[in-house]
């Protein structure tokens, strides 16, 4: 299994190029790559296709995904 970043690098794309092909701003793309945001399932499949990787070979959630989900449901004020 590889990270989103590793999949992009293996595909020979820059963050800018990947963002453009996926229809995101570069900032938004970086948030996905750094696991600050999580991709919707349809976009995760599109990303896997762009990078020519099997969907289940890419890590789409951070290691601490349980904490990640809780924080995004109930953000601290």
Phi and psi restraints in degrees (range 20) as a CNS / XPLOR table:
assign (resid 1 and name C) (resid 2 and name N)
       (resid 2 and name CA) (resid 2 and name C) 1.0 -131.5 20.0 2
assign (resid 2 and name N) (resid 2 and name CA)
       (resid 2 and name C) (resid 3 and name N) 1.0 159.1 20.0 2
assign (resid 2 and name C) (resid 3 and name N)
       (resid 3 and name CA) (resid 3 and name C) 1.0 -76.5 20.0 2
assign (resid 3 and name N) (resid 3 and name CA)
       (resid 3 and name C) (resid 4 and name N) 1.0 167.5 20.0 2
assign (resid 3 and name C) (resid 4 and name N)
       (resid 4 and name CA) (resid 4 and name C) 1.0 -60.0 20.0 2
assign (resid 4 and name N) (resid 4 and name CA)
       (resid 4 and name C) (resid 5 and name N) 1.0 -43.3 20.0 2
assign (resid 4 and name C) (resid 5 and name N)
       (resid 5 and name CA) (resid 5 and name C) 1.0 -60.5 20.0 2
assign (resid 5 and name N) (resid 5 and name CA)
       (resid 5 and name C) (resid 6 and name N) 1.0 -46.2 20.0 2
assign (resid 5 and name C) (resid 6 and name N)
       (resid 6 and name CA) (resid 6 and name C) 1.0 -63.0 20.0 2
assign (resid 6 and name N) (resid 6 and name CA)
       (resid 6 and name C) (resid 7 and name N) 1.0 -38.9 20.0 2
assign (resid 6 and name C) (resid 7 and name N)
       (resid 7 and name CA) (resid 7 and name C) 1.0 -63.1 20.0 2
assign (resid 7 and name N) (resid 7 and name CA)
       (resid 7 and name C) (resid 8 and name N) 1.0 -41.3 20.0 2
assign (resid 7 and name C) (resid 8 and name N)
       (resid 8 and name CA) (resid 8 and name C) 1.0 -64.0 20.0 2
assign (resid 8 and name N) (resid 8 and name CA)
       (resid 8 and name C) (resid 9 and name N) 1.0 -47.1 20.0 2
assign (resid 8 and name C) (resid 9 and name N)
       (resid 9 and name CA) (resid 9 and name C) 1.0 -61.5 20.0 2
assign (resid 9 and name N) (resid 9 and name CA)
       (resid 9 and name C) (resid 10 and name N) 1.0 -43.5 20.0 2
assign (resid 9 and name C) (resid 10 and name N)
       (resid 10 and name CA) (resid 10 and name C) 1.0 -61.9 20.0 2
assign (resid 10 and name N) (resid 10 and name CA)
       (resid 10 and name C) (resid 11 and name N) 1.0 -29.9 20.0 2
assign (resid 10 and name C) (resid 11 and name N)
       (resid 11 and name CA) (resid 11 and name C) 1.0 -81.3 20.0 2
assign (resid 11 and name N) (resid 11 and name CA)
       (resid 11 and name C) (resid 12 and name N) 1.0 -6.7 20.0 2
assign (resid 11 and name C) (resid 12 and name N)
       (resid 12 and name CA) (resid 12 and name C) 1.0 76.0 20.0 2
assign (resid 12 and name N) (resid 12 and name CA)
       (resid 12 and name C) (resid 13 and name N) 1.0 26.9 20.0 2
assign (resid 12 and name C) (resid 13 and name N)
       (resid 13 and name CA) (resid 13 and name C) 1.0 -110.7 20.0 2
assign (resid 13 and name N) (resid 13 and name CA)
       (resid 13 and name C) (resid 14 and name N) 1.0 148.6 20.0 2
assign (resid 13 and name C) (resid 14 and name N)
       (resid 14 and name CA) (resid 14 and name C) 1.0 -83.2 20.0 2
assign (resid 14 and name N) (resid 14 and name CA)
       (resid 14 and name C) (resid 15 and name N) 1.0 167.1 20.0 2
assign (resid 14 and name C) (resid 15 and name N)
       (resid 15 and name CA) (resid 15 and name C) 1.0 -60.6 20.0 2
assign (resid 15 and name N) (resid 15 and name CA)
       (resid 15 and name C) (resid 16 and name N) 1.0 -40.4 20.0 2
assign (resid 15 and name C) (resid 16 and name N)
       (resid 16 and name CA) (resid 16 and name C) 1.0 -61.2 20.0 2
assign (resid 16 and name N) (resid 16 and name CA)
       (resid 16 and name C) (resid 17 and name N) 1.0 -47.6 20.0 2
assign (resid 16 and name C) (resid 17 and name N)
       (resid 17 and name CA) (resid 17 and name C) 1.0 -62.8 20.0 2
assign (resid 17 and name N) (resid 17 and name CA)
       (resid 17 and name C) (resid 18 and name N) 1.0 -43.2 20.0 2
assign (resid 17 and name C) (resid 18 and name N)
       (resid 18 and name CA) (resid 18 and name C) 1.0 -63.4 20.0 2
assign (resid 18 and name N) (resid 18 and name CA)
       (resid 18 and name C) (resid 19 and name N) 1.0 -45.7 20.0 2
assign (resid 18 and name C) (resid 19 and name N)
       (resid 19 and name CA) (resid 19 and name C) 1.0 -58.4 20.0 2
assign (resid 19 and name N) (resid 19 and name CA)
       (resid 19 and name C) (resid 20 and name N) 1.0 -46.3 20.0 2
assign (resid 19 and name C) (resid 20 and name N)
       (resid 20 and name CA) (resid 20 and name C) 1.0 -61.0 20.0 2
assign (resid 20 and name N) (resid 20 and name CA)
       (resid 20 and name C) (resid 21 and name N) 1.0 -45.8 20.0 2
assign (resid 20 and name C) (resid 21 and name N)
       (resid 21 and name CA) (resid 21 and name C) 1.0 -67.7 20.0 2
assign (resid 21 and name N) (resid 21 and name CA)
       (resid 21 and name C) (resid 22 and name N) 1.0 -28.9 20.0 2
assign (resid 21 and name C) (resid 22 and name N)
       (resid 22 and name CA) (resid 22 and name C) 1.0 -91.0 20.0 2
assign (resid 22 and name N) (resid 22 and name CA)
       (resid 22 and name C) (resid 23 and name N) 1.0 -8.7 20.0 2
assign (resid 22 and name C) (resid 23 and name N)
       (resid 23 and name CA) (resid 23 and name C) 1.0 84.6 20.0 2
assign (resid 23 and name N) (resid 23 and name CA)
       (resid 23 and name C) (resid 24 and name N) 1.0 24.1 20.0 2
assign (resid 23 and name C) (resid 24 and name N)
       (resid 24 and name CA) (resid 24 and name C) 1.0 -110.1 20.0 2
assign (resid 24 and name N) (resid 24 and name CA)
       (resid 24 and name C) (resid 25 and name N) 1.0 161.8 20.0 2
assign (resid 24 and name C) (resid 25 and name N)
       (resid 25 and name CA) (resid 25 and name C) 1.0 -74.1 20.0 2
assign (resid 25 and name N) (resid 25 and name CA)
       (resid 25 and name C) (resid 26 and name N) 1.0 160.4 20.0 2
assign (resid 25 and name C) (resid 26 and name N)
       (resid 26 and name CA) (resid 26 and name C) 1.0 -62.4 20.0 2
assign (resid 26 and name N) (resid 26 and name CA)
       (resid 26 and name C) (resid 27 and name N) 1.0 -39.6 20.0 2
assign (resid 26 and name C) (resid 27 and name N)
       (resid 27 and name CA) (resid 27 and name C) 1.0 -60.3 20.0 2
assign (resid 27 and name N) (resid 27 and name CA)
       (resid 27 and name C) (resid 28 and name N) 1.0 -45.7 20.0 2
assign (resid 27 and name C) (resid 28 and name N)
       (resid 28 and name CA) (resid 28 and name C) 1.0 -62.9 20.0 2
assign (resid 28 and name N) (resid 28 and name CA)
       (resid 28 and name C) (resid 29 and name N) 1.0 -43.5 20.0 2
assign (resid 28 and name C) (resid 29 and name N)
       (resid 29 and name CA) (resid 29 and name C) 1.0 -58.9 20.0 2
assign (resid 29 and name N) (resid 29 and name CA)
       (resid 29 and name C) (resid 30 and name N) 1.0 -44.6 20.0 2
assign (resid 29 and name C) (resid 30 and name N)
       (resid 30 and name CA) (resid 30 and name C) 1.0 -61.0 20.0 2
assign (resid 30 and name N) (resid 30 and name CA)
       (resid 30 and name C) (resid 31 and name N) 1.0 -38.4 20.0 2
assign (resid 30 and name C) (resid 31 and name N)
       (resid 31 and name CA) (resid 31 and name C) 1.0 -60.3 20.0 2
assign (resid 31 and name N) (resid 31 and name CA)
       (resid 31 and name C) (resid 32 and name N) 1.0 -39.0 20.0 2
assign (resid 31 and name C) (resid 32 and name N)
       (resid 32 and name CA) (resid 32 and name C) 1.0 -68.1 20.0 2
assign (resid 32 and name N) (resid 32 and name CA)
       (resid 32 and name C) (resid 33 and name N) 1.0 -43.7 20.0 2
assign (resid 32 and name C) (resid 33 and name N)
       (resid 33 and name CA) (resid 33 and name C) 1.0 -66.1 20.0 2
assign (resid 33 and name N) (resid 33 and name CA)
       (resid 33 and name C) (resid 34 and name N) 1.0 -32.9 20.0 2
assign (resid 33 and name C) (resid 34 and name N)
       (resid 34 and name CA) (resid 34 and name C) 1.0 -90.6 20.0 2
assign (resid 34 and name N) (resid 34 and name CA)
       (resid 34 and name C) (resid 35 and name N) 1.0 5.6 20.0 2
assign (resid 34 and name C) (resid 35 and name N)
       (resid 35 and name CA) (resid 35 and name C) 1.0 62.4 20.0 2
assign (resid 35 and name N) (resid 35 and name CA)
       (resid 35 and name C) (resid 36 and name N) 1.0 30.6 20.0 2
assign (resid 35 and name C) (resid 36 and name N)
       (resid 36 and name CA) (resid 36 and name C) 1.0 -82.8 20.0 2
assign (resid 36 and name N) (resid 36 and name CA)
       (resid 36 and name C) (resid 37 and name N) 1.0 -23.0 20.0 2
assign (resid 36 and name C) (resid 37 and name N)
       (resid 37 and name CA) (resid 37 and name C) 1.0 -134.0 20.0 2
assign (resid 37 and name N) (resid 37 and name CA)
       (resid 37 and name C) (resid 38 and name N) 1.0 155.8 20.0 2
assign (resid 37 and name C) (resid 38 and name N)
       (resid 38 and name CA) (resid 38 and name C) 1.0 -110.4 20.0 2
assign (resid 38 and name N) (resid 38 and name CA)
       (resid 38 and name C) (resid 39 and name N) 1.0 143.1 20.0 2
assign (resid 38 and name C) (resid 39 and name N)
       (resid 39 and name CA) (resid 39 and name C) 1.0 -76.1 20.0 2
assign (resid 39 and name N) (resid 39 and name CA)
       (resid 39 and name C) (resid 40 and name N) 1.0 145.3 20.0 2
assign (resid 39 and name C) (resid 40 and name N)
       (resid 40 and name CA) (resid 40 and name C) 1.0 -69.8 20.0 2
assign (resid 40 and name N) (resid 40 and name CA)
       (resid 40 and name C) (resid 41 and name N) 1.0 155.2 20.0 2
assign (resid 40 and name C) (resid 41 and name N)
       (resid 41 and name CA) (resid 41 and name C) 1.0 -59.5 20.0 2
assign (resid 41 and name N) (resid 41 and name CA)
       (resid 41 and name C) (resid 42 and name N) 1.0 -40.2 20.0 2
assign (resid 41 and name C) (resid 42 and name N)
       (resid 42 and name CA) (resid 42 and name C) 1.0 -65.3 20.0 2
assign (resid 42 and name N) (resid 42 and name CA)
       (resid 42 and name C) (resid 43 and name N) 1.0 -36.0 20.0 2
assign (resid 42 and name C) (resid 43 and name N)
       (resid 43 and name CA) (resid 43 and name C) 1.0 -74.8 20.0 2
assign (resid 43 and name N) (resid 43 and name CA)
       (resid 43 and name C) (resid 44 and name N) 1.0 -31.7 20.0 2
assign (resid 43 and name C) (resid 44 and name N)
       (resid 44 and name CA) (resid 44 and name C) 1.0 -64.3 20.0 2
assign (resid 44 and name N) (resid 44 and name CA)
       (resid 44 and name C) (resid 45 and name N) 1.0 -40.6 20.0 2
assign (resid 44 and name C) (resid 45 and name N)
       (resid 45 and name CA) (resid 45 and name C) 1.0 -64.9 20.0 2
assign (resid 45 and name N) (resid 45 and name CA)
       (resid 45 and name C) (resid 46 and name N) 1.0 -40.4 20.0 2
assign (resid 45 and name C) (resid 46 and name N)
       (resid 46 and name CA) (resid 46 and name C) 1.0 -63.0 20.0 2
assign (resid 46 and name N) (resid 46 and name CA)
       (resid 46 and name C) (resid 47 and name N) 1.0 -42.2 20.0 2
assign (resid 46 and name C) (resid 47 and name N)
       (resid 47 and name CA) (resid 47 and name C) 1.0 -62.1 20.0 2
assign (resid 47 and name N) (resid 47 and name CA)
       (resid 47 and name C) (resid 48 and name N) 1.0 -46.1 20.0 2
assign (resid 47 and name C) (resid 48 and name N)
       (resid 48 and name CA) (resid 48 and name C) 1.0 -59.9 20.0 2
assign (resid 48 and name N) (resid 48 and name CA)
       (resid 48 and name C) (resid 49 and name N) 1.0 -40.6 20.0 2
assign (resid 48 and name C) (resid 49 and name N)
       (resid 49 and name CA) (resid 49 and name C) 1.0 -65.9 20.0 2
assign (resid 49 and name N) (resid 49 and name CA)
       (resid 49 and name C) (resid 50 and name N) 1.0 -42.3 20.0 2
assign (resid 49 and name C) (resid 50 and name N)
       (resid 50 and name CA) (resid 50 and name C) 1.0 -59.9 20.0 2
assign (resid 50 and name N) (resid 50 and name CA)
       (resid 50 and name C) (resid 51 and name N) 1.0 -38.9 20.0 2
assign (resid 50 and name C) (resid 51 and name N)
       (resid 51 and name CA) (resid 51 and name C) 1.0 -88.9 20.0 2
assign (resid 51 and name N) (resid 51 and name CA)
       (resid 51 and name C) (resid 52 and name N) 1.0 1.8 20.0 2
assign (resid 51 and name C) (resid 52 and name N)
       (resid 52 and name CA) (resid 52 and name C) 1.0 55.2 20.0 2
assign (resid 52 and name N) (resid 52 and name CA)
       (resid 52 and name C) (resid 53 and name N) 1.0 45.6 20.0 2
assign (resid 52 and name C) (resid 53 and name N)
       (resid 53 and name CA) (resid 53 and name C) 1.0 -122.8 20.0 2
assign (resid 53 and name N) (resid 53 and name CA)
       (resid 53 and name C) (resid 54 and name N) 1.0 146.1 20.0 2
assign (resid 53 and name C) (resid 54 and name N)
       (resid 54 and name CA) (resid 54 and name C) 1.0 -62.0 20.0 2
assign (resid 54 and name N) (resid 54 and name CA)
       (resid 54 and name C) (resid 55 and name N) 1.0 140.0 20.0 2
assign (resid 54 and name C) (resid 55 and name N)
       (resid 55 and name CA) (resid 55 and name C) 1.0 -51.5 20.0 2
assign (resid 55 and name N) (resid 55 and name CA)
       (resid 55 and name C) (resid 56 and name N) 1.0 -43.1 20.0 2
assign (resid 55 and name C) (resid 56 and name N)
       (resid 56 and name CA) (resid 56 and name C) 1.0 -80.6 20.0 2
assign (resid 56 and name N) (resid 56 and name CA)
       (resid 56 and name C) (resid 57 and name N) 1.0 7.7 20.0 2
assign (resid 56 and name C) (resid 57 and name N)
       (resid 57 and name CA) (resid 57 and name C) 1.0 -98.0 20.0 2
assign (resid 57 and name N) (resid 57 and name CA)
       (resid 57 and name C) (resid 58 and name N) 1.0 -10.3 20.0 2
assign (resid 57 and name C) (resid 58 and name N)
       (resid 58 and name CA) (resid 58 and name C) 1.0 -105.1 20.0 2
assign (resid 58 and name N) (resid 58 and name CA)
       (resid 58 and name C) (resid 59 and name N) 1.0 136.5 20.0 2
assign (resid 58 and name C) (resid 59 and name N)
       (resid 59 and name CA) (resid 59 and name C) 1.0 -86.1 20.0 2
assign (resid 59 and name N) (resid 59 and name CA)
       (resid 59 and name C) (resid 60 and name N) 1.0 113.1 20.0 2
assign (resid 59 and name C) (resid 60 and name N)
       (resid 60 and name CA) (resid 60 and name C) 1.0 -100.2 20.0 2
assign (resid 60 and name N) (resid 60 and name CA)
       (resid 60 and name C) (resid 61 and name N) 1.0 -9.6 20.0 2
assign (resid 60 and name C) (resid 61 and name N)
       (resid 61 and name CA) (resid 61 and name C) 1.0 -122.8 20.0 2
assign (resid 61 and name N) (resid 61 and name CA)
       (resid 61 and name C) (resid 62 and name N) 1.0 150.3 20.0 2
assign (resid 61 and name C) (resid 62 and name N)
       (resid 62 and name CA) (resid 62 and name C) 1.0 -68.5 20.0 2
assign (resid 62 and name N) (resid 62 and name CA)
       (resid 62 and name C) (resid 63 and name N) 1.0 162.7 20.0 2
assign (resid 62 and name C) (resid 63 and name N)
       (resid 63 and name CA) (resid 63 and name C) 1.0 -55.6 20.0 2
assign (resid 63 and name N) (resid 63 and name CA)
       (resid 63 and name C) (resid 64 and name N) 1.0 -37.4 20.0 2
assign (resid 63 and name C) (resid 64 and name N)
       (resid 64 and name CA) (resid 64 and name C) 1.0 -97.1 20.0 2
assign (resid 64 and name N) (resid 64 and name CA)
       (resid 64 and name C) (resid 65 and name N) 1.0 47.3 20.0 2
assign (resid 64 and name C) (resid 65 and name N)
       (resid 65 and name CA) (resid 65 and name C) 1.0 -60.0 20.0 2
assign (resid 65 and name N) (resid 65 and name CA)
       (resid 65 and name C) (resid 66 and name N) 1.0 -31.1 20.0 2
assign (resid 65 and name C) (resid 66 and name N)
       (resid 66 and name CA) (resid 66 and name C) 1.0 -63.6 20.0 2
assign (resid 66 and name N) (resid 66 and name CA)
       (resid 66 and name C) (resid 67 and name N) 1.0 -45.8 20.0 2
assign (resid 66 and name C) (resid 67 and name N)
       (resid 67 and name CA) (resid 67 and name C) 1.0 -64.7 20.0 2
assign (resid 67 and name N) (resid 67 and name CA)
       (resid 67 and name C) (resid 68 and name N) 1.0 -41.5 20.0 2
assign (resid 67 and name C) (resid 68 and name N)
       (resid 68 and name CA) (resid 68 and name C) 1.0 -56.8 20.0 2
assign (resid 68 and name N) (resid 68 and name CA)
       (resid 68 and name C) (resid 69 and name N) 1.0 -46.5 20.0 2
assign (resid 68 and name C) (resid 69 and name N)
       (resid 69 and name CA) (resid 69 and name C) 1.0 -66.0 20.0 2
assign (resid 69 and name N) (resid 69 and name CA)
       (resid 69 and name C) (resid 70 and name N) 1.0 -45.7 20.0 2
assign (resid 69 and name C) (resid 70 and name N)
       (resid 70 and name CA) (resid 70 and name C) 1.0 -61.5 20.0 2
assign (resid 70 and name N) (resid 70 and name CA)
       (resid 70 and name C) (resid 71 and name N) 1.0 -45.2 20.0 2
assign (resid 70 and name C) (resid 71 and name N)
       (resid 71 and name CA) (resid 71 and name C) 1.0 -62.5 20.0 2
assign (resid 71 and name N) (resid 71 and name CA)
       (resid 71 and name C) (resid 72 and name N) 1.0 -34.7 20.0 2
assign (resid 71 and name C) (resid 72 and name N)
       (resid 72 and name CA) (resid 72 and name C) 1.0 -82.1 20.0 2
assign (resid 72 and name N) (resid 72 and name CA)
       (resid 72 and name C) (resid 73 and name N) 1.0 -18.9 20.0 2
assign (resid 72 and name C) (resid 73 and name N)
       (resid 73 and name CA) (resid 73 and name C) 1.0 -83.7 20.0 2
assign (resid 73 and name N) (resid 73 and name CA)
       (resid 73 and name C) (resid 74 and name N) 1.0 -37.3 20.0 2
assign (resid 73 and name C) (resid 74 and name N)
       (resid 74 and name CA) (resid 74 and name C) 1.0 -130.4 20.0 2
assign (resid 74 and name N) (resid 74 and name CA)
       (resid 74 and name C) (resid 75 and name N) 1.0 69.7 20.0 2
assign (resid 74 and name C) (resid 75 and name N)
       (resid 75 and name CA) (resid 75 and name C) 1.0 -63.2 20.0 2
assign (resid 75 and name N) (resid 75 and name CA)
       (resid 75 and name C) (resid 76 and name N) 1.0 144.3 20.0 2
assign (resid 75 and name C) (resid 76 and name N)
       (resid 76 and name CA) (resid 76 and name C) 1.0 -69.8 20.0 2
assign (resid 76 and name N) (resid 76 and name CA)
       (resid 76 and name C) (resid 77 and name N) 1.0 145.2 20.0 2
